[in-house]
Amino acid sequence: MLLIPVVAFSIAFAVTAVLLPVIAKRVRVRPLLHRSGDDHRRADAPLVPRIGGVAVVAGTVMGVLAALVMRGAGAAVPTDWLNFAPLLVLAGALVFALGLVDDLRGVRPSGKLVVQLIAATLAWYAGVRIETVVFPPDITLSTGPLAFPLTVLWLVGASNALNLVDGIDGLAALETVIALCCIIGAALALNNSGVVLLAVAMLGATLAFLRANWHPASIFLGDSGSLAIGFVLAVGTVESARRTNGAVLFMVPFLALAYPILDTFIAMMRRWLRAEPLSRADGRHVHHQLVALGYTQPEAVRALGLFSASMAALALAVAFARPAVSIVVALAVLATLMALVAWGLRWLQYDEFSEAGAAMLSVARKGRNRLRFSILARELERRIADADSVATLDTMLGEAAPALGVAYMRICRESARRRLALADGADASSLYRVDMPVLDLHDAEPPDPVVLRVYGSLPSAHAERAAHLIAPAVRLRLEGWPRELVSGYLPHQRSDRPRAAQVPSPAPALP
């Protein structure tokens, strides 16, 4: 049993190691070359072949075939290996062809998506299905009618995630090695031997490629490699985390590809916040930002590899641990990721998220203030309905002004000119006035109606809101009293000298 994986690993490593220098020397077609170096946009940067994925895929296939041939020599190969590995290779062939065409001629994002959806559908019919999911500690949920779209979303999303992290030398290959080790460990822990053969073969091929892809790289994966390998990883993480009852441990696939998934999510959110197409490529992925901050490419790759290895180790802990331990692991992962994301987005200078957070906080603060304003206004309306005199109503409005965030609020004639008694040294020149008619006594010519007068600060809309909200209650209460009573308290006058009773004095806020 142990001999077969060793043969698969060795053959895959050897075939890939032999093919890589051949491809690097023979490929001179301009579309298959890409500029290398820390700044690949420089005109003098060296041209490097970008179809190293061909060697990786060829090595993987040869490793699997060599192991399967050994079965004819009498070696015992589990039946599920025969059922699973060939189907997965065939499903990945379509994605590999898509990537190769994209390397040669380019493919529109919509066309790539269609082909990937077809490949994911083929994998579904081959038996790769997420129909039941297990969350820590041991909560099992059936996906029901969402099983197919969820499976397709995972297969397409995870394969593209690896493609997106293939931005600096050695990163995609190292992420692949870590994910494959996680797949092999989880498969052995859960007795899913069918996926081990393919994972071991691809591990050998990827390690051979990593040697040539380490900075400064002599060859790149290209879309033919990153898409095909990503597709295999997407399938492998699901199948390795499957229990005997068919349920998939959710934490294993997610943590095995933690960095590619996290980076893809951040990239999609950045582009959405900028109102840019989600498929538009840019040079601001996490690994690019690390290099921009002064880290060398090897340093950035090692740092991200350490993060991915830590997440993969936690994934294996979930696979091996008892349910009681898995919940602790899940909480630790959640806390770690939240802390890293909160700190990392600011440190990596992703201004999109800083501005989005500030905007959301501003909206939340304004929403709370509006709610508080409405509550206080409603309470004041009830108190106005209980006022027993015009003077009481006038004083009540003046006392309520500070709580509503306005400088002044009283009833008066429209023609009245009052000196404002402002608290806290407020500057009257920075205020603006809102007069809301509440009663016409028809006792003056030209008309001089009673108004609800509110003064508020220029940057604030509280004065207008207060006038519109409070005026109906004031109007209703004034109409309930004899007009002579209202006119007696608010006589028609066109004088700049206010009566003493009309000058508001600072008062405590509403309770």
FENJOZI-V539719 format. One line per field, one symbol per residue. psi: psi as a letter, one per 20 degrees, with the letter a starting at -180 (. if undefined). A space follows every 10 residues. Layout:
psi: ???
This chain:
psi: ghhghggggg gggggghhhg hgghhhojpg hjqqparhni iphjqqppqk khhghggggg ghgghghhhh hhjiqopqhh ghhgghhhgh hihghghghg hhhgiqpqhh ggggghhggh hghgiijnqn hpqpqqhlop ppiciigghg ggggggghhh ghhhimirpi ghgghggghh hgggghghhj lmihiggggg ghggghhhhh hiiqppqiqr grhhghgggh gghgghhghh jprhjiqpoh hggghhkggh gggggggghg hghikqphip qrkkrghhhg hhiiqrghgg ggghhgghhg hhhhghhghh rrhhhhhggg hggggggggg ggghhghjln hghghgghgh hgggghgghh ggghghhhgh ghhhhjpirh gggghgghhi gghjkqhpor qrqhiqoqpp nprkkqohij qqqppopipo ikjqorqmrp qoppprqgiq jhggggghhh ggggghghii qqhhgghhhm qpqmqioqqh iioqqpqqrq .
